[in-house]
Amino acid sequence: MNTPYALDVVLATYNGEKYIAQQLDSLLNQTYTDFSVLIRDDGSSDNTLAIVREYADKHPDRITLINSGEISGNASKNFGVLLEKSKAKYVMCCDQDDIWLPDKVKYFMKMITFYEGVYGRSKPILFHADLKVVSENLEPLNDSLWEYQNLKILWGQDFNRLLSQNIVTGCSSIMNRALLDVALPIPYGAVMHDWWLALVANAFGILVSDRQALMLYRQHSKNVVGAKKYNSDSIWVLINKLFERREIGKNLILGSEQAKDFYIRYPLHPKADVARDFASLPTMSWLSKRIIVIRRRFWKMGFLRNVSWLIRM
């Protein structure tokens, strides 16, 4: 889809009638205005589509509703379709239930163009930043998602560890056309679109993090991913959950399918062998798995996660 704007904000919707209007208002109130909003609904059964159409009718020059007539089935695949539709130089992903602060787009465009100035437009770049965590009613929970979840953001600089755990939140990131040209289409085996984009950015270009938090990340009962607070109480919950072999096995299989898609698509990349080893983990013997994890540094984030990872995988 051709666009006269330098930037497309792609917004995936599904049964989001409760919050979508607030999010759209926050996009229209941005101090940077050289962007369009591409929206694709994935078969909502509530009033989401009617609300989106109302906004698109009022702002036809800024908001475009893409109606493919097909159901993707999840947010990652919905975003995948949207990313392929966009032909803009830069793209930002947007969730339906958050609030973007007025200067978010301006700041993200400033940063992505700065890094392109340093590395060149042909370098694949993904820039991502922190988020403010709020309740369903926008009450502050923490000024930093990274602090709230005890995330080590420099984790994303190591491809091996990034195969094991994602650190990029899609709704707080921006990517350039060079990255999208390499990363698209999002493969079927990708766990989430943002995780796949992070892997490709790490492998082919640069993945840049920033502690500036310019959006309200709303937490409610229907979050697809959401933010789980990391504190002394949650540690005991974590211990119980992490020692559930079924959950660990499921996550390992999902991650291995994503790794498999990486080495199949990019067989000549220097990291292809690393991805192949990760993809092979589910079929390895008990001892071989542990040897490969240690040798390849396929670590999770945090001591407890790694203990459970090594014992129960």
Secondary structure, DSSP 4 states (H G I P E B T S, - for coil): ---SSSEEEEEEESS-TTTHHHHHHHHHT-S---EEEEEEE---SSSHHHHHHHHHHH-TTTEEEE--S----SHHHHHHHHHHH--SSEEEEE-TT-EE-TTHHHHHHHHHHHHHHHH-TTS-EEEEE--EEE-TT--EEES-HHHHTT--GGGGG-HHHHHH-----GGGEEEEHHHHHHHPSPPTT-S-HHHHHHHHHHHHSEEEEE----EEEE--TT-SS-----SHHHHHHHHHHHT-HHHHHHHHHHHHHHHHHHHHH-TTSTTHHHHHHHHTGGGS-HHHHHHHHHHHT---SSHHHHHHHHHH-
